[in-house]
Amino acid sequence: MPQHASWQKSSYCGQGESCVHVAACAGTVHITESSDPSRSILAATPRAFCALIHTLKLKETRTRG
């Protein structure tokens, strides 16, 4: 886990829910869940993270329409 990372909570997270947190560090984007932030940390390149976000937004758009 990045020691000096600035973690940001997902804007889709409600009060008291288990949320996704993201931190960007020199060429890597770290992703974890708030229910257990010391475990299950994923690391991705910025390009792979952008592709993930793009895919999730595309899927959300398709399910709404």
Sequence and secondary structure as in RCSB ss.txt:
>XXXX:A:sequence
MPQHASWQKSSYCGQGESCVHVAACAGTVHITESSDPSRSILAATPRAFCALIHTLKLKETRTRG
>XXXX:A:secstr
  TT   EE TT  TTS  EEEEEETTEEEEEETTSTTS  EEE HHHHHHHHHHHHHHHHHHH 
